[in-house]
Amino acid sequence: MLVYKIYNKLHEKDLTKKYSIADFLDYLKYIRKVKINNVWYTGEITKASQTLLDKLDIDIT
């Protein structure tokens, strides 16, 4: 079901010609959560990953 949700997001923004579901997952697989003093923080996000997230209106917090 998650794959279809990703596909629908890509299709809504007309990005299926440029990105596949595998591309989307490749961009996001290096985003890490880091636990410091029992508080979770989002690690660094590459510019390409952030651009794709912005295009799809997805917020990772």
C-alpha positions as CSV (number, residue, x, y, z in Angstrom):
1,M,0.0,0.0,0.0
2,L,2.9,2.3,0.7
3,V,4.2,1.8,-2.8
4,Y,0.9,2.9,-4.3
5,K,0.8,6.0,-2.0
6,I,4.3,7.0,-3.2
7,Y,3.3,6.4,-6.8
8,N,0.1,8.5,-6.4
9,K,2.1,11.3,-5.0
10,L,4.6,11.2,-7.9
11,H,1.7,11.0,-10.4
12,E,-0.2,13.9,-8.8
13,K,2.9,16.2,-9.3
14,D,3.6,14.7,-12.7
15,L,7.0,13.4,-11.6
16,T,6.7,9.9,-12.8
17,K,8.7,10.7,-15.9
18,K,11.7,11.8,-13.9
19,Y,11.4,9.7,-10.7
20,S,10.5,6.1,-10.1
21,I,9.4,4.6,-6.8
22,A,12.9,3.0,-6.5
23,D,14.4,6.5,-7.1
24,F,12.3,8.0,-4.4
25,L,13.3,5.3,-1.9
26,D,17.0,5.7,-2.9
27,Y,16.8,9.4,-2.1
28,L,15.2,8.8,1.3
29,K,17.1,5.7,2.5
30,Y,20.0,7.8,3.8
31,I,17.9,10.1,6.0
32,R,18.7,9.1,9.6
33,K,17.2,9.8,13.0
34,V,19.8,10.4,15.7
35,K,19.1,10.0,19.4
36,I,21.0,12.4,21.6
37,N,20.3,12.6,25.4
38,N,17.0,10.7,24.9
39,V,15.8,13.2,22.2
40,W,15.4,12.2,18.6
41,Y,16.7,14.5,15.9
42,T,16.6,14.2,12.1
43,G,20.1,13.9,10.6
44,E,21.4,15.8,7.6
45,I,19.3,15.6,4.5
46,T,20.9,16.0,1.0
47,K,19.8,18.9,-1.2
48,A,18.5,16.4,-3.8
49,S,16.4,14.6,-1.2
50,Q,15.0,17.8,0.3
51,T,14.1,19.1,-3.2
52,L,12.2,15.9,-4.0
53,L,10.4,16.1,-0.6
54,D,9.5,19.7,-1.3
55,K,8.1,18.9,-4.7
56,L,5.9,16.2,-3.2
57,D,4.9,18.4,-0.2
58,I,6.2,15.8,2.2
59,D,7.5,17.0,5.6
60,I,9.9,14.8,7.5
61,T,10.2,15.8,11.1
